[in-house]
Amino acid sequence: MAPTTRSSSPAGSCTLKRKRSTSLPLTPPLSLDDSGSDNDSTRSLARAVGVLSTAATALSHATRLYQTLPSARDGLLRAVDCITRVHAAGGRLIVCGVGKSGLVGRKTVATMKSLGLGASFLHAGEAMHGDLGDVRENDALLFITFSGRTPELLSLLPHLPKNIPLLALTAHTSIEDCPLLASRPDSILLPAPIHEPEEVSFGVCAPTTSTTVAIAIGDMLAITAADAVHRERARDVFRRNHPGGAIGARVEEVVAAKEVEIIVESESDDDVQFRKRQREISTSTTVETGEHLCR
């Protein structure tokens, strides 16, 4: 068999170019619906959706709890009343926690501040080294702890004034079962349990579902308390405290639209016709000036 020879083009002649195909590629991109789909991708997506589903179930469980459990409903109403009284006295809600619960506490404090409620975060470890001075006479203290027996919080209890109202956001549904509140039967409990342990859900004990529920309960408390304190002024208070970012811009747009609505409603027919005539004159003048400049 004769060897295949490659022909060469002389200098200056046209070189051949590969014709670009407009048809579909021979090997289409992988799809999760294909029988040969990537097992790792499928597993990751199933895992991710499972996390969201677990969080949704936990929130649904918490919702049902505050709809039906007397101790949860009573705890929420007492907590809102406590924050209302503290606000009226010029005090603040001091939120205390460590670890992931501490981060939940910081978020709760930030939400309360934007809603015009006096709030401050206290780290339990720093409290024992001087930061207890942040707790004043008219304040209330909210502990956030899933277990209800966080050592740093338990060691803080003996050093708190007895007249300071004490609240706890924890997985327990009764004060008697919560080690942190057992010695203070007058305390206020905000239950935040989850429907199953995180290790059962995900194979690890990392705070995930529990912190999701805790954040939701914190938001519930902040919104409900702000409504009780400010009533119909809640939106104006939030606008004053949150002028920046996309949220601030959105609030300003809503307010501006309402102001225009009020102005239009208060104008007489003659005023509207006069303003319309002014716009027509202004438009006409602008067009004539533009034509003159273009000549």
Secondary structure, DSSP 8 states (H G I E B T S, - for coil): ----------TTS---------S--SS----TTSTT--HHHHHHHHHHHHHHHHHHHHHHHHHHHHHH-HHHHHHHHHHHHHHHHHHHTT--EEEEE-HHHHHHHHHHHHHHHHTT--EEEEEHHHHTTTGGGG--TT-EEEEE-SSS--HHHHTTGGGS-TTS-EEEEES-SSGGG-TTTTT-TT-EEEE---SS-HHHHHSS--SSHHHHHHHHHHHHHHHHHHHHHHGGGHHHHHHHH--SHHHHHHHHHHHHHHHHHHHHHH--HHHHHHHHHHHHHHHHHHHHHHHHHH-
